[in-house]
Amino acid sequence: MLIAGRAVSLEAGIELAARSLDSGAARQVLEDLVTRTNAPAEAEAAG
């Protein structure tokens, strides 16, 4: 979070990351990434 510029300090980054995990936002981002990265492989396997 700090390197990405989403937090102004390490402590703020840790808090932001914890909230993302607690709210389920981090899981949703991961699921979206998995869906996007698997889409070309699934299309190729079907075709």
Backbone hydrogen bonds, N-H to C=O, Kabsch-Sander energy under -0.5 kcal/mol:
donor,donor_aa,acceptor,acceptor_aa,energy
5,G,2,L,-1.2
6,R,1,M,-2.2
7,A,1,M,-1.1
13,G,9,S,-2.3
14,I,10,L,-2.4
15,E,11,E,-2.2
16,L,12,A,-2.5
17,A,13,G,-2.5
18,A,14,I,-2.4
19,R,15,E,-2.3
20,S,16,L,-2.2
21,L,17,A,-2.2
22,D,18,A,-2.8
23,S,19,R,-2.4
24,G,20,S,-0.8
24,G,21,L,-0.6
25,A,20,S,-0.7
26,A,20,S,-1.9
28,Q,24,G,-2.0
29,V,25,A,-2.1
30,L,26,A,-2.1
31,E,27,R,-2.7
32,D,28,Q,-2.4
33,L,29,V,-2.2
34,V,30,L,-2.5
35,T,31,E,-2.3
36,R,32,D,-2.5
37,T,33,L,-2.6
38,N,34,V,-1.8
39,A,35,T,-1.3
42,E,38,N,-2.4
43,A,39,A,-2.3
44,E,40,P,-2.2
45,A,41,A,-2.1
46,A,42,E,-1.7
47,G,43,A,-1.4
